[in-house]
Amino acid sequence: MLSSSVLISLVGTVITAMVAAVIGFWLAKIRFKHDQLWQEKNGSYKRVISSVEAIRFWGEEVASGTHFLPTVDWFDGKPAQQFYAEALREISKQSVIGKVLLSQEFVDSLTELMIELFRERHEFLEARSGDPSYDDIAFGSHAAAVRDLVDAHIPKLIGLARKDLGA
């Protein structure tokens, strides 16, 4: 039979091991959730920044093509308008559902960019004259304005994303 001091020591060791295991499990669970959230945020930021860059690329390519400058004309196998529309759709979507994961500053800045892009598109559509040669040049100017809008916003968006991700 075990003496009471040995029994107390054994019970103490078992309880200490159980408490350590519970604390270790709890800390691992918290870390796992934090890592999962970080990965989701990182993915959302990547999708948004990629879409913003896609819009910039579209603006650069269309403006260059309209003014007979060299272009890459590579839109992932899609027509340029579809490429642009999909990127705009992703930005629009993330400005709403991004509020769940992304920082409020980032979402506000993204919304500001989106409003400016829609305003630019509206102004271009309103200014069309019906003369194909004039409208083609105006479309190139519109694309250059879109590119310039993105150029003005993208450094801030990247900075806010890096700040939120802790990078």
C-alpha positions as CSV (number, residue, x, y, z in Angstrom):
1,M,0.0,0.0,0.0
2,L,1.2,3.5,-0.8
3,S,1.9,5.9,1.9
4,S,-0.2,9.1,2.0
5,S,2.7,11.4,1.1
6,V,3.4,9.3,-2.0
7,L,-0.3,9.2,-2.9
8,I,-0.5,13.0,-2.5
9,S,2.6,13.5,-4.6
10,L,1.2,11.2,-7.3
11,V,-2.2,12.9,-7.3
12,G,-0.5,16.3,-7.5
13,T,1.6,15.2,-10.4
14,V,-1.4,13.9,-12.3
15,I,-3.4,17.1,-11.6
16,T,-0.5,19.3,-12.7
17,A,-0.2,17.3,-15.9
18,M,-3.9,17.5,-16.6
19,V,-3.9,21.3,-16.0
20,A,-0.9,21.7,-18.2
21,A,-2.6,19.7,-21.0
22,V,-5.8,21.7,-20.7
23,I,-3.9,25.0,-20.8
24,G,-1.8,23.8,-23.8
25,F,-4.9,22.7,-25.6
26,W,-6.6,26.0,-25.0
27,L,-3.6,28.0,-26.1
28,A,-3.2,25.8,-29.3
29,K,-6.9,26.3,-30.1
30,I,-6.6,30.1,-29.7
31,R,-3.5,30.1,-31.9
32,F,-5.2,27.9,-34.5
33,K,-8.2,30.3,-34.7
34,H,-5.9,33.3,-34.9
35,D,-3.9,31.7,-37.7
36,Q,-7.1,30.7,-39.6
37,L,-8.4,34.3,-39.3
38,W,-5.1,35.7,-40.5
39,Q,-5.1,33.4,-43.5
40,E,-8.6,34.4,-44.5
41,K,-7.8,38.1,-44.1
42,N,-4.6,37.7,-46.1
43,G,-6.6,35.9,-48.9
44,S,-9.2,38.7,-48.9
45,Y,-6.6,41.4,-49.1
46,K,-4.8,39.6,-51.9
47,R,-8.0,39.3,-53.9
48,V,-8.9,42.9,-53.5
49,I,-5.4,44.2,-54.3
50,S,-5.2,41.8,-57.3
51,S,-8.5,43.2,-58.5
52,V,-7.4,46.8,-58.1
53,E,-4.2,45.9,-60.0
54,A,-6.3,44.3,-62.7
55,I,-8.3,47.5,-63.1
56,R,-5.0,49.4,-63.3
57,F,-3.7,47.0,-65.9
58,W,-6.9,47.3,-68.0
59,G,-6.7,51.1,-67.9
60,E,-3.0,51.1,-68.9
61,E,-3.6,48.6,-71.8
62,V,-6.7,50.3,-73.1
63,A,-5.2,53.8,-72.9
64,S,-2.0,52.6,-74.6
65,G,-3.9,50.7,-77.3
66,T,-6.2,53.6,-78.1
67,H,-3.2,55.9,-78.5
68,F,-1.3,53.3,-80.6
69,L,1.3,52.6,-78.0
70,P,2.7,49.1,-77.4
71,T,0.5,46.8,-75.3
72,V,0.6,43.4,-73.8
73,D,-3.1,42.6,-74.5
74,W,-3.1,39.8,-72.1
75,F,-6.3,39.6,-70.0
76,D,-6.1,36.0,-68.8
77,G,-7.9,34.7,-71.9
78,K,-10.9,37.0,-71.4
79,P,-12.1,40.0,-73.4
80,A,-10.8,43.2,-71.8
81,Q,-14.3,44.4,-70.8
82,Q,-15.0,41.1,-69.0
83,F,-11.6,41.3,-67.3
84,Y,-12.5,44.8,-66.1
85,A,-16.0,44.0,-65.1
86,E,-14.9,41.0,-63.0
87,A,-12.3,43.1,-61.2
88,L,-14.9,45.8,-60.5
89,R,-17.3,43.1,-59.2
90,E,-14.7,41.8,-56.8
91,I,-14.0,45.3,-55.4
92,S,-17.7,45.9,-55.0
93,K,-18.2,42.6,-53.3
94,Q,-15.3,43.1,-50.9
95,S,-16.4,46.6,-50.0
96,V,-19.5,45.0,-48.5
97,I,-18.5,41.5,-47.2
98,G,-15.0,42.6,-46.5
99,K,-16.4,44.4,-43.4
100,V,-16.4,41.0,-41.7
101,L,-12.6,40.5,-42.0
102,L,-10.9,43.6,-43.3
103,S,-10.1,46.7,-41.4
104,Q,-12.7,49.5,-41.5
105,E,-10.0,51.9,-42.8
106,F,-9.3,49.6,-45.7
107,V,-13.0,49.1,-46.5
108,D,-13.6,52.9,-46.4
109,S,-10.6,53.5,-48.7
110,L,-11.8,50.8,-51.1
111,T,-15.3,52.2,-51.1
112,E,-13.9,55.6,-51.9
113,L,-12.0,54.2,-54.8
114,M,-15.0,52.3,-56.1
115,I,-17.2,55.5,-55.9
116,E,-14.5,57.4,-57.9
117,L,-14.3,54.6,-60.5
118,F,-18.1,54.6,-60.9
119,R,-18.2,58.4,-61.1
120,E,-15.4,58.3,-63.8
121,R,-17.3,55.7,-65.8
122,H,-20.6,57.7,-65.5
123,E,-18.9,60.9,-66.7
124,F,-17.4,59.1,-69.6
125,L,-20.8,57.5,-70.6
126,E,-22.5,60.9,-70.3
127,A,-19.9,62.6,-72.5
128,R,-20.1,60.3,-75.4
129,S,-20.9,62.1,-78.6
130,G,-21.9,59.2,-81.0
131,D,-18.9,60.0,-83.3
132,P,-16.9,56.7,-83.3
133,S,-13.5,58.4,-83.8
134,Y,-14.1,60.9,-81.0
135,D,-15.6,58.3,-78.7
136,D,-12.6,55.9,-79.2
137,I,-10.2,58.6,-78.1
138,A,-12.4,59.6,-75.2
139,F,-12.5,55.9,-74.2
140,G,-8.7,55.8,-74.1
141,S,-8.7,59.0,-72.0
142,H,-11.3,57.4,-69.7
143,A,-9.1,54.3,-69.4
144,A,-6.1,56.5,-68.5
145,A,-8.2,58.3,-65.9
146,V,-9.2,54.9,-64.4
147,R,-5.5,54.0,-64.3
148,D,-4.6,57.3,-62.6
149,L,-7.4,56.8,-60.0
150,V,-6.0,53.4,-59.1
151,D,-2.5,54.7,-59.0
152,A,-3.6,57.4,-56.5
153,H,-5.3,54.8,-54.2
154,I,-3.2,51.6,-54.4
155,P,-0.3,52.7,-52.1
156,K,-2.8,53.6,-49.3
157,L,-4.7,50.3,-49.8
158,I,-1.5,48.3,-49.7
159,G,-0.3,50.2,-46.6
160,L,-3.6,49.6,-44.8
161,A,-3.5,45.9,-45.7
162,R,0.0,45.5,-44.4
163,K,-0.8,47.4,-41.2
164,D,-3.8,45.1,-40.5
165,L,-1.9,42.0,-41.3
166,G,1.0,43.1,-39.1
167,A,3.5,42.9,-42.0
